[in-house]
Amino acid sequence: MARYDAIVVGSGFGGAVAACRLSAAGRRVLVLERGRRWAVADYPSVSQDNWVWDPDEPERDNGWIDLRVFRNVAVALGAGVGGGSLIYANVSIEATPSAFDGGWPPEITYERLQPCYDRAGEMLAVQQLPDGQLTGRHKLVREAAAVAGYAERYAKLDLAVSFDEAWSYDQPDPHNTSRSRRFTNRQGVRQGTCIHCGNCDIGCPVQAKNTLDLNYLAAAEQQGAEIRPLHLVRRLLPLAAGYRVEFDRLEGGRRVPGSEEAREVFIAAGSLGSTELLLRCRDEHGTLTNLSPTLGEGWSANGDFLTPTVYLDRDISPTRGPTITGRISFLDGAKGPRFFVQDGGFPDLIGNLLEHVTADSAIFGQVVDLLGESISIALRGRDPMACIMPWFGQAQDAPDGRLRLERGLLSGRYELDLDWDPDASVPAVQALVDMHKELSGATGGVPLVSPAWSLMHYLITPHPLGGCRMAAGPDEGVVDHRGRVFGHPGLYVVDGAVIPRPVGLNPSRTIAALAEYMLEQALAA
């Protein structure tokens, strides 16, 4: 008899929901997560270390971010308990009703997902940036919308961040961690409130960011779920009553093989991870032979684009405040292509490093010797990127990419490859870029469009979607509207891999809402 009722592969926005809801229903649940369980002291923002996940040697390098580079696009992925919630920019918003107008199974509508969006928002404790804490970037978004004639399209964004209304930029040393107010969240986990340090994407040092390990996964463990970090799933084998899940435990620079069995398996390793696992089971190991021939198809970059703009007469300080806070939406198609403009931010890597070396008296002494004490102290209080506005956003690009396995010429191993031709996506992404330029010009900025896009139409995305798309049948997709894999009973995919078309905005809450819906269906069956 299997030790577990369900094994969940991955702990991002799909896997965390699955673990929480299954354990709440009394199921014996095991979560297998490839990455670490992160402590605050180990976050890259704090340790200045642990940056890279190496997909070829994860037993040696199992850090914060996994960057996959393909011919026409690069994909940034999180690695750890909490999945993509560790590296995303806190934005937790619903897709627009029009995002569900076509390409989905008929059971999936905005109206049907509305209560699921609500549940996800409640678990993630979403809030908006308080009026007394508007960043320079947010004020610029609001001003640009008004000046360019798009005031009605501007709005604050819902963020999975905990704020303290009493916090202010005007208080002394506002970004010091002592300014964070400690509290206990609804899952009984201690957190702090936001101090606008700007480290959202590389580890919030006060845990104001409501990552999944602090809510959904915490609740799952309290309800009896077991989470095993540093367990890299390699393949699935069907049994008479369930599946055997084979994995490598990453331990001490080695891979230690192991396996567990369960009646049901919920794959939630993300667009790339879930698709790759199923491709390997079908095409390399031959263990899941009934998978749909469409496996790997329908991949989308979700149209992510960043345009840095220089403002010589403004102090914007993009390294301060939550990474993204406001938007100007064109998802109604008023400009033809549908897209979504946001502010963007990035961590103060120089400031973080100087804070780190200051905390280490020996290293700080060496810095002082090299630069002089007055220069070292001045650098810690200065933002060298203060004049930069990173205009960000997403567009509804073409979901025409295809993930597949390719045998490496040198390694001889099967490796994940991505065929993505940007041509069909150029109109939507270029419309976003053109709006970035229009908003920059309206507010006196000089946009610096990446030559990688201008010359080669190369994109970098943190929001990959598709590969195991939902559909009415196996000729059109890999799973049904409940996330059930066609041809393999008891096997589910419950993450961004199932989304059949780009949503044109940050997809995390849609992924969570879909997982809420699919688990509701699975538990009712």
DRENRO-888124 format. One record per residue (C-alpha): residue in one letter; residue number from 0; x, y, z. Coordinates in nm, 4 decimals. Example, Ala and Ser with C-alpha at 12.3 -4.5 7.8 and 13.67 -1.06 7.14 Angstrom:
BEGIN
 nukol badren     east    north       up
     a      0   1.2300  -0.4500   0.7800
     s      1   1.3670  -0.1060   0.7140
This chain:
BEGIN
 nukol badren     east    north       up
     m      0   0.0000   0.0000   0.0000
     a      1   0.1327   0.3467  -0.0940
     r      2   0.2575   0.5603   0.1963
     y      3   0.0903   0.8683   0.0504
     d      4  -0.2449   0.9517  -0.1013
     a      5  -0.0881   1.2244  -0.3131
     i      6   0.2581   1.3379  -0.4145
     v      7   0.2942   1.6997  -0.5284
     v      8   0.5931   1.7761  -0.7513
     g      9   0.6943   2.1384  -0.6979
     s     10   0.5858   2.4031  -0.4471
     g     11   0.5075   2.7143  -0.6507
     f     12   0.1654   2.8715  -0.7044
     g     13   0.0114   2.5465  -0.8254
     g     14   0.1881   2.3016  -0.5973
     a     15   0.1385   2.5081  -0.2832
     v     16  -0.2362   2.5275  -0.3435
     a     17  -0.2517   2.1532  -0.4147
     a     18  -0.0597   2.0662  -0.0970
     c     19  -0.2755   2.2954   0.1147
     r     20  -0.6129   2.1797  -0.0141
     l     21  -0.5268   1.8089  -0.0246
     s     22  -0.3912   1.8076   0.3303
     a     23  -0.6916   2.0065   0.4539
     a     24  -0.9111   1.7283   0.3142
     g     25  -0.7255   1.4726   0.5245
     r     26  -0.5083   1.3292   0.2473
     r     27  -0.1575   1.2046   0.3219
     v     28   0.0517   1.4456   0.1165
     l     29   0.4194   1.4552   0.0210
     v     30   0.5664   1.7601  -0.1549
     l     31   0.8898   1.7083  -0.3469
     e     32   1.0696   2.0372  -0.4160
     r     33   1.3951   2.0534  -0.6145
     g     34   1.5257   2.3644  -0.4342
     r     35   1.6197   2.4495  -0.0779
     r     36   1.4050   2.5571   0.2114
     w     37   1.5380   2.9109   0.2421
     a     38   1.6213   3.0830   0.5706
     v     39   1.6426   3.4627   0.5747
     a     40   2.0154   3.4515   0.6495
     d     41   2.0700   3.2548   0.3268
     y     42   1.8736   3.4872   0.0952
     p     43   2.1041   3.6382  -0.1692
     s     44   1.9981   3.9852  -0.0479
     v     45   2.1395   3.9038   0.2948
     s     46   2.4202   3.6546   0.2340
     q     47   2.5437   3.7977  -0.0989
     d     48   2.5735   3.4328  -0.1967
     n     49   2.3632   3.1369  -0.3130
     w     50   2.2621   3.3045  -0.6393
     v     51   2.2621   3.0306  -0.9033
     w     52   2.0741   2.7090  -0.9666
     d     53   2.2706   2.4963  -1.2140
     p     54   2.0346   2.2607  -1.3999
     d     55   2.3312   2.0416  -1.5006
     e     56   2.4801   2.0092  -1.1510
     p     57   2.2112   2.1082  -0.8994
     e     58   2.3768   1.8877  -0.6398
     r     59   2.6632   2.1421  -0.6391
     d     60   2.4858   2.4702  -0.7175
     n     61   2.1285   2.4846  -0.5872
     g     62   2.0848   2.8579  -0.5427
     w     63   1.8068   3.1112  -0.5821
     i     64   1.7518   3.1535  -0.9558
     d     65   1.7566   2.9202  -1.2544
     l     66   1.8167   3.1050  -1.5833
     r     67   1.7526   2.8986  -1.8967
     v     68   1.8894   3.0468  -2.2188
     f     69   1.7351   2.9388  -2.5510
     r     70   1.7777   3.0679  -2.9047
     n     71   1.5217   3.3493  -2.9035
     v     72   1.4244   3.3768  -2.5390
     a     73   1.5636   3.3323  -2.1875
     v     74   1.3498   3.2170  -1.8953
     a     75   1.4073   3.3056  -1.5281
     l     76   1.2818   3.0501  -1.2735
     g     77   1.2793   3.0338  -0.8944
     a     78   1.4215   2.7373  -0.7044
     g     79   1.3177   2.6596  -0.3490
     v     80   1.0265   2.5886  -0.1185
     g     81   0.7780   2.8449  -0.2473
     g     82   0.8795   2.8166  -0.6124
     g     83   0.8252   3.1239  -0.8260
     s     84   0.6893   3.3212  -0.5303
     l     85   1.0489   3.3572  -0.4134
     i     86   1.1623   3.5590  -0.7163
     y     87   0.8436   3.7218  -0.8468
     a     88   0.7622   4.0905  -0.7924
     n     89   0.4683   4.0473  -0.5507
     v     90   0.1984   4.1348  -0.8055
     s     91  -0.1171   3.9306  -0.7370
     i     92  -0.3883   4.0377  -0.9778
     e     93  -0.6739   3.8778  -1.1661
     a     94  -0.6670   3.8310  -1.5405
     t     95  -0.9252   4.0347  -1.7312
     p     96  -1.2503   3.8642  -1.8373
     s     97  -1.1412   3.8955  -2.2020
     a     98  -0.8429   3.6686  -2.1314
     f     99  -1.0904   3.3783  -2.1195
     d    100  -1.2796   3.4648  -2.4387
     g    101  -1.1188   3.1873  -2.6417
     g    102  -0.8707   2.9018  -2.6296
     w    103  -0.9908   2.7597  -2.2961
     p    104  -1.2153   2.4592  -2.2240
     p    105  -1.5744   2.5866  -2.1944
     e    106  -1.5819   2.5114  -1.8203
     i    107  -1.3116   2.7734  -1.7527
     t    108  -1.4558   3.1244  -1.7451
     y    109  -1.3711   3.4390  -1.5537
     e    110  -1.6997   3.4115  -1.3634
     r    111  -1.6292   3.0519  -1.2596
     l    112  -1.2802   3.1431  -1.1411
     q    113  -1.3917   3.4513  -0.9475
     p    114  -1.4362   3.2743  -0.6093
     c    115  -1.1036   3.0986  -0.6687
     y    116  -0.9329   3.4330  -0.7288
     d    117  -1.0876   3.5537  -0.4036
     r    118  -0.9583   3.2538  -0.2073
     a    119  -0.6093   3.2994  -0.3463
     g    120  -0.6116   3.6698  -0.2651
     e    121  -0.7213   3.5989   0.0902
     m    122  -0.4494   3.3376   0.1446
     l    123  -0.1852   3.5709   0.0005
     a    124  -0.3184   3.8649   0.2069
     v    125  -0.3029   4.1036  -0.0883
     q    126  -0.2849   4.4777  -0.0243
     q    127  -0.2124   4.7925  -0.2226
     l    128   0.0686   5.0401  -0.1649
     p    129  -0.0524   5.2901   0.0991
     d    130  -0.1029   5.6476  -0.0222
     g    131   0.1591   5.7696   0.2221
     q    132   0.4220   5.5366   0.0768
     l    133   0.4047   5.6080  -0.2973
     t    134   0.7422   5.5531  -0.4596
     g    135   0.9015   5.7806  -0.7174
     r    136   0.8276   5.5171  -0.9794
     h    137   0.4616   5.4951  -0.8839
     k    138   0.4197   5.8727  -0.8970
     l    139   0.5783   5.8737  -1.2422
     v    140   0.3353   5.6065  -1.3682
     r    141   0.0414   5.8112  -1.2414
     e    142   0.1790   6.1329  -1.3909
     a    143   0.2588   5.9701  -1.7260
     a    144  -0.0950   5.8312  -1.7528
     a    145  -0.2423   6.1768  -1.6870
     v    146  -0.0091   6.3693  -1.9188
     a    147  -0.0456   6.1216  -2.2054
     g    148  -0.4255   6.1102  -2.1791
     y    149  -0.4612   5.7677  -2.0171
     a    150  -0.5564   5.8677  -1.6635
     e    151  -0.8548   5.6310  -1.6530
     r    152  -0.6235   5.3398  -1.7322
     y    153  -0.4003   5.3952  -1.4300
     a    154  -0.4523   5.2064  -1.1028
     k    155  -0.2640   5.0688  -0.8085
     l    156  -0.1870   4.6983  -0.8168
     d    157  -0.2752   4.4308  -0.5626
     l    158   0.0466   4.3088  -0.3998
     a    159   0.1209   4.0077  -0.1795
     v    160   0.3051   4.2360   0.0631
     s    161   0.2368   4.3322   0.4235
     f    162   0.2504   4.7088   0.4852
     d    163   0.2519   4.9216   0.7985
     e    164   0.0508   5.2412   0.7453
     a    165   0.2722   5.4172   0.9992
     w    166   0.5900   5.3599   0.7974
     s    167   0.7167   5.6640   0.6017
     y    168   1.0104   5.7731   0.3893
     d    169   1.0337   6.0753   0.6194
     q    170   1.1351   5.8824   0.9275
     p    171   1.5059   5.8504   1.0131
     d    172   1.6853   5.5615   0.8389
     p    173   1.3545   5.4327   0.6947
     h    174   1.4970   5.1214   0.5260
     n    175   1.6627   4.9851   0.8361
     t    176   1.5221   4.6439   0.9295
     s    177   1.4380   4.7811   1.2756
     r    178   1.1622   4.9857   1.1066
     s    179   0.9723   4.6670   1.0195
     r    180   0.6835   4.5873   1.2549
     r    181   0.6707   4.2176   1.3492
     f    182   0.3364   4.0341   1.3474
     t    183   0.1913   3.6833   1.3279
     n    184  -0.0017   3.6017   1.0113
     r    185  -0.3201   3.3951   0.9858
     q    186  -0.1189   3.0762   0.9449
     g    187   0.0671   3.1461   1.2696
     v    188   0.3934   3.2431   1.0980
     r    189   0.5978   3.5430   1.2138
     q    190   0.6550   3.8108   0.9497
     g    191   0.7467   4.1788   0.9265
     t    192   0.6094   4.4789   0.7413
     c    193   0.7628   4.6372   0.4325
     i    194   1.0518   4.8831   0.4697
     h    195   1.0821   4.9557   0.0948
     c    196   1.4325   4.8076   0.0807
     g    197   1.3796   4.6998  -0.2815
     n    198   1.4960   4.3402  -0.2344
     c    199   1.1658   4.1742  -0.3295
     d    200   1.3179   3.9562  -0.6036
     i    201   1.6245   3.8362  -0.4122
     g    202   1.4794   3.7680  -0.0678
     c    203   1.2850   4.0069   0.1550
     p    204   1.5027   4.0388   0.4679
     v    205   1.2029   4.1251   0.6913
     q    206   0.9645   3.8745   0.5276
     a    207   0.7072   4.1372   0.4364
     k    208   0.6685   3.9586   0.1045
     n    209   0.3967   3.6954   0.1419
     t    210   0.5804   3.4090  -0.0252
     l    211   0.4051   3.0729  -0.0391
     d    212   0.6186   2.9172   0.2346
     l    213   0.4584   3.1661   0.4767
     n    214   0.0944   3.0854   0.3957
     y    215  -0.0259   2.8024   0.1683
     l    216   0.2712   2.5755   0.2451
     a    217   0.2730   2.6646   0.6143
     a    218  -0.0938   2.5673   0.6319
     a    219  -0.0226   2.2445   0.4424
     e    220   0.2439   2.1420   0.6942
     q    221   0.0211   2.2301   0.9881
     q    222  -0.2396   1.9986   0.8324
     g    223   0.0078   1.7097   0.8086
     a    224   0.1753   1.7518   0.4697
     e    225   0.5428   1.6588   0.4447
     i    226   0.7715   1.8844   0.2387
     r    227   1.1074   1.7539   0.1246
     p    228   1.3392   2.0185  -0.0210
     l    229   1.6335   1.9326  -0.2494
     h    230   1.4435   1.6423  -0.4083
     l    231   1.4695   1.6518  -0.7879
     v    232   1.2046   1.4328  -0.9532
     r    233   1.3404   1.2333  -1.2480
     r    234   1.0535   1.0150  -1.3702
     l    235   0.7100   0.8690  -1.2989
     l    236   0.6183   0.5007  -1.3336
     p    237   0.2531   0.3878  -1.3462
     l    238   0.1571   0.1172  -1.0968
     a    239  -0.1550  -0.0926  -1.0595
     a    240  -0.2978   0.1620  -0.8133
     g    241  -0.1060   0.4838  -0.8560
     y    242   0.2467   0.5936  -0.9439
     r    243   0.6029   0.5524  -0.8289
     v    244   0.7860   0.8851  -0.8256
     e    245   1.1627   0.8486  -0.8668
     f    246   1.3885   1.1314  -0.7571
     d    247   1.7434   1.2307  -0.6704
     r    248   1.8044   1.3720  -0.3246
     l    249   2.0613   1.6504  -0.3546
     e    250   2.2867   1.6008  -0.0577
     g    251   2.6499   1.6943   0.0132
     g    252   2.7355   1.7522  -0.3521
     r    253   2.5911   1.4135  -0.4495
     r    254   2.2712   1.2765  -0.5995
     v    255   2.1168   1.0017  -0.3892
     p    256   1.8442   0.8071  -0.5747
     g    257   1.5128   0.7371  -0.4054
     s    258   1.1427   0.6871  -0.4712
     e    259   0.7996   0.7094  -0.3137
     e    260   0.4545   0.5879  -0.4198
     a    261   0.1120   0.7499  -0.4154
     r    262  -0.2344   0.6935  -0.5534
     e    263  -0.2301   1.0338  -0.7257
     v    264   0.0434   1.2677  -0.8478
     f    265   0.0013   1.6437  -0.8942
     i    266   0.2766   1.7877  -1.1136
     a    267   0.3443   2.1533  -1.0402
     a    268   0.7025   2.2160  -1.1473
     g    269   0.6185   2.5165  -1.3668
     s    270   0.5810   2.5571  -1.7409
     l    271   0.9309   2.4323  -1.8172
     g    272   0.9651   2.1835  -1.5318
     s    273   0.6297   2.0082  -1.5668
     t    274   0.6578   1.9862  -1.9437
     e    275   1.0148   1.8554  -1.9278
     l    276   0.9233   1.5885  -1.6737
     l    277   0.6394   1.4583  -1.8905
     l    278   0.8524   1.4765  -2.2068
     r    279   1.1226   1.2689  -2.0378
     c    280   0.8675   1.0149  -1.9156
     r    281   0.7273   0.9767  -2.2676
     d    282   1.0241   1.0226  -2.4994
     e    283   1.3288   0.9234  -2.2915
     h    284   1.2087   0.6704  -2.0333
     g    285   0.8979   0.5381  -2.2111
     t    286   0.6956   0.5211  -1.8877
     l    287   0.4001   0.7450  -1.9852
     t    288   0.3295   0.6412  -2.3416
     n    289  -0.0301   0.7659  -2.3679
     l    290   0.0488   1.1348  -2.3319
     s    291  -0.1036   1.3722  -2.5854
     p    292   0.0968   1.4407  -2.9038
     t    293   0.0467   1.8117  -2.8264
     l    294   0.2766   1.7894  -2.5212
     g    295   0.5212   2.0813  -2.5318
     e    296   0.3080   2.2942  -2.7639
     g    297   0.1318   2.6223  -2.6884
     w    298   0.4230   2.7800  -2.4985
     s    299   0.4164   3.1560  -2.4405
     a    300   0.6620   3.4135  -2.2999
     n    301   0.3625   3.6223  -2.1846
     g    302   0.5156   3.9229  -2.3617
     d    303   0.7401   4.0479  -2.0780
     f    304   0.9485   4.3544  -2.1631
     l    305   1.1588   4.6111  -1.9772
     t    306   1.2567   4.9558  -2.1116
     p    307   1.5009   5.1524  -1.8917
     t    308   1.4461   5.5278  -1.9274
     v    309   1.6855   5.7996  -1.8116
     y    310   1.5474   6.1101  -1.6367
     l    311   1.8246   6.3617  -1.5742
     d    312   1.6054   6.5936  -1.3659
     r    313   1.4254   6.3381  -1.1457
     d    314   1.5123   6.1309  -0.8411
     i    315   1.3236   5.8077  -0.9081
     s    316   1.5351   5.5612  -0.7072
     p    317   1.4197   5.2343  -0.8666
     t    318   1.6001   5.0370  -0.5971
     r    319   1.3566   5.1576  -0.3293
     g    320   1.0040   5.0342  -0.2680
     p    321   0.8169   4.7223  -0.3812
     t    322   0.9369   4.6150  -0.7255
     i    323   0.6062   4.6872  -0.9040
     t    324   0.3178   4.8960  -0.7677
     g    325   0.1110   5.0598  -1.0467
     r    326  -0.0203   4.9969  -1.3952
     i    327  -0.1648   5.1521  -1.7111
     s    328  -0.3794   4.8893  -1.8830
     f    329  -0.4432   4.8507  -2.2562
     l    330  -0.5801   4.4973  -2.2286
     d    331  -0.9108   4.6157  -2.3767
     g    332  -0.7493   4.6291  -2.7214
     a    333  -0.7846   5.0059  -2.7587
     k    334  -0.4412   5.0144  -2.9233
     g    335  -0.4978   4.6993  -3.1268
     p    336  -0.2577   4.4588  -2.9558
     r    337  -0.3345   4.4019  -2.5887
     f    338  -0.0703   4.4917  -2.3305
     f    339  -0.0193   4.6061  -1.9727
     v    340   0.2294   4.8771  -1.8629
     q    341   0.3849   4.8761  -1.5149
     d    342   0.6617   5.0414  -1.3214
     g    343   0.9607   4.8224  -1.2493
     g    344   1.2359   4.8149  -0.9930
     f    345   1.5498   4.6226  -0.9106
     p    346   1.7565   4.5521  -0.5992
     d    347   2.0326   4.7854  -0.4830
     l    348   2.3068   4.5283  -0.5293
     i    349   2.5840   4.7761  -0.4480
     g    350   2.4091   4.8923  -0.1322
     n    351   2.3371   4.5340  -0.0270
     l    352   2.7016   4.4421  -0.0727
     l    353   2.8168   4.7401   0.1311
     e    354   2.5682   4.6553   0.4055
     h    355   2.7073   4.3011   0.4022
     v    356   3.0700   4.4069   0.4266
     t    357   2.9844   4.6626   0.6951
     a    358   2.8341   4.3852   0.9048
     d    359   3.1619   4.1948   0.8689
     s    360   3.4172   4.4131   1.0424
     a    361   3.7145   4.2374   0.8805
     i    362   3.5827   4.2851   0.5259
     f    363   3.4717   4.6407   0.6023
     g    364   3.8201   4.7222   0.7240
     q    365   3.9596   4.6146   0.3875
     v    366   3.7035   4.8309   0.2029
     v    367   3.7949   5.1310   0.4171
     d    368   4.1626   5.0706   0.3440
     l    369   4.0920   5.0669  -0.0281
     l    370   3.8431   5.3545  -0.0564
     g    371   3.8804   5.5568   0.2577
     e    372   3.6202   5.5685   0.5331
     s    373   3.4363   5.8784   0.4081
     i    374   3.3907   5.7359   0.0547
     s    375   3.2752   5.3979   0.1890
     i    376   3.0126   5.5565   0.4158
     a    377   2.8937   5.7947   0.1413
     l    378   2.8403   5.5079  -0.1029
     r    379   2.6173   5.3269   0.1474
     g    380   2.3798   5.6228   0.1549
     r    381   2.3667   5.6900  -0.2197
     d    382   2.1578   5.5393  -0.4991
     p    383   2.3729   5.5474  -0.8145
     m    384   2.0706   5.4505  -1.0297
     a    385   1.8384   5.7235  -0.8991
     c    386   1.7707   5.8685  -1.2461
     i    387   1.6509   5.5402  -1.4032
     m    388   1.2871   5.4415  -1.4520
     p    389   1.2503   5.0755  -1.5557
     w    390   0.9240   5.0794  -1.7532
     f    391   0.7994   4.7206  -1.7430
     g    392   0.4956   4.5284  -1.8664
     q    393   0.3471   4.2287  -2.0453
     a    394   0.1722   4.1741  -2.3774
     q    395  -0.0564   3.9061  -2.5127
     d    396   0.1978   3.7470  -2.7447
     a    397   0.1466   3.4402  -2.9626
     p    398   0.1328   3.1037  -2.7773
     d    399   0.3183   2.9244  -3.0552
     g    400   0.6339   2.8023  -2.8812
     r    401   0.7184   2.4334  -2.8520
     l    402   0.9211   2.2642  -2.5793
     r    403   1.0932   1.9405  -2.6790
     l    404   1.3834   1.7132  -2.5891
     e    405   1.6984   1.7291  -2.8002
     r    406   1.9993   1.5001  -2.7600
     g    407   2.3097   1.7115  -2.6942
     l    408   2.5883   1.6687  -2.9496
     l    409   2.8609   1.6799  -2.6849
     s    410   2.6881   1.5408  -2.3785
     g    411   2.4806   1.2746  -2.5513
     r    412   2.2077   1.3474  -2.2968
     y    413   1.8517   1.4536  -2.3694
     e    414   1.8244   1.8268  -2.3003
     l    415   1.5234   2.0553  -2.2944
     d    416   1.5006   2.2834  -2.5976
     l    417   1.2518   2.5518  -2.6953
     d    418   1.1417   2.6395  -3.0460
     w    419   0.9987   2.9915  -3.0279
     d    420   0.9807   3.2153  -3.3321
     p    421   0.9225   3.5750  -3.2196
     d    422   0.7717   3.6917  -3.5513
     a    423   0.4065   3.6366  -3.4559
     s    424   0.4639   3.8066  -3.1180
     v    425   0.6408   4.1156  -3.2511
     p    426   0.3247   4.3308  -3.2995
     a    427   0.2077   4.2873  -2.9384
     v    428   0.5493   4.3299  -2.7764
     q    429   0.6390   4.6223  -3.0028
     a    430   0.3135   4.7952  -2.9075
     l    431   0.4220   4.7690  -2.5430
     v    432   0.7666   4.9048  -2.6303
     d    433   0.6146   5.1929  -2.8260
     m    434   0.3943   5.2818  -2.5285
     h    435   0.7008   5.2782  -2.3027
     k    436   0.8584   5.5288  -2.5405
     e    437   0.5439   5.7421  -2.5528
     l    438   0.5146   5.7553  -2.1741
     s    439   0.8853   5.8295  -2.1416
     g    440   0.8660   6.1147  -2.3895
     a    441   0.5563   6.2604  -2.2239
     t    442   0.7445   6.2881  -1.8947
     g    443   1.0826   6.4068  -2.0217
     g    444   1.2685   6.0758  -2.0218
     v    445   1.5018   5.9161  -2.2741
     p    446   1.4116   5.5478  -2.3319
     l    447   1.6899   5.2959  -2.3896
     v    448   1.5322   5.0061  -2.5779
     s    449   1.7420   4.6906  -2.5531
     p    450   1.9412   4.6171  -2.8704
     a    451   1.8649   4.2508  -2.8067
     w    452   1.5040   4.3328  -2.8991
     s    453   1.5710   4.6004  -3.1602
     l    454   1.8180   4.3842  -3.3525
     m    455   1.7186   4.0243  -3.2740
     h    456   1.3732   4.0330  -3.1078
     y    457   1.5199   3.8472  -2.8099
     l    458   1.3126   3.8373  -2.4881
     i    459   1.3718   3.7480  -2.1231
     t    460   1.0658   3.6270  -1.9336
     p    461   0.9928   3.5370  -1.5706
     h    462   0.6376   3.4346  -1.6701
     p    463   0.6555   3.1261  -1.8964
     l    464   0.3172   2.9697  -1.9704
     g    465   0.1954   2.6602  -2.1523
     g    466   0.3454   2.3320  -2.2646
     c    467   0.0730   2.1151  -2.1040
     r    468  -0.2236   2.3200  -2.2135
     m    469  -0.5837   2.2654  -2.1101
     a    470  -0.8234   2.1477  -2.3785
     a    471  -1.1397   1.9521  -2.4403
     g    472  -0.9506   1.6440  -2.5591
     p    473  -0.6038   1.4932  -2.6193
     d    474  -0.5926   1.6046  -2.9826
     e    475  -0.5875   1.9657  -2.8631
     g    476  -0.4122   1.9550  -2.5266
     v    477  -0.2503   1.7561  -2.2478
     v    478  -0.4987   1.8007  -1.9606
     d    479  -0.8705   1.8633  -1.9217
     h    480  -1.0262   2.1533  -1.7349
     r    481  -0.9713   1.9707  -1.4055
     g    482  -0.5982   1.9348  -1.4710
     r    483  -0.6313   1.5583  -1.5318
     v    484  -0.3720   1.4266  -1.7770
     f    485  -0.5400   1.2604  -2.0750
     g    486  -0.4547   0.8885  -2.0938
     h    487  -0.3150   0.8573  -1.7408
     p    488  -0.5748   0.8427  -1.4610
     g    489  -0.4620   0.9799  -1.1265
     l    490  -0.2061   1.2135  -1.2843
     y    491  -0.2594   1.5921  -1.2820
     v    492  -0.0807   1.9084  -1.3913
     v    493  -0.1763   2.2090  -1.1777
     d    494   0.0461   2.5034  -1.2679
     g    495   0.1208   2.7606  -1.5394
     a    496   0.1973   2.4844  -1.7882
     v    497  -0.1790   2.4273  -1.8354
     i    498  -0.2598   2.7875  -1.9346
     p    499  -0.3405   2.7706  -2.3074
     r    500  -0.2904   3.1379  -2.3978
     p    501  -0.1052   3.4399  -2.2573
     v    502  -0.2961   3.6487  -2.0056
     g    503  -0.0960   3.9648  -2.0804
     l    504  -0.0271   4.0499  -1.7154
     n    505   0.1408   3.8916  -1.4133
     p    506  -0.0032   3.5362  -1.4064
     s    507   0.0660   3.4160  -1.0503
     r    508  -0.2847   3.4707  -0.9129
     t    509  -0.4424   3.3128  -1.2201
     i    510  -0.2203   3.0070  -1.1685
     a    511  -0.3244   2.9914  -0.8030
     a    512  -0.6926   3.0401  -0.8907
     l    513  -0.6796   2.7628  -1.1504
     a    514  -0.5146   2.5349  -0.8951
     e    515  -0.7880   2.6230  -0.6441
     y    516  -1.0481   2.5303  -0.9057
     m    517  -0.8756   2.2067  -1.0091
     l    518  -0.8299   2.0893  -0.6497
     e    519  -1.1920   2.1725  -0.5742
     q    520  -1.2903   1.9478  -0.8661
     a    521  -1.0474   1.6702  -0.7688
     l    522  -1.1678   1.6584  -0.4103
     a    523  -1.5327   1.6575  -0.5169
     a    524  -1.4851   1.3606  -0.7492
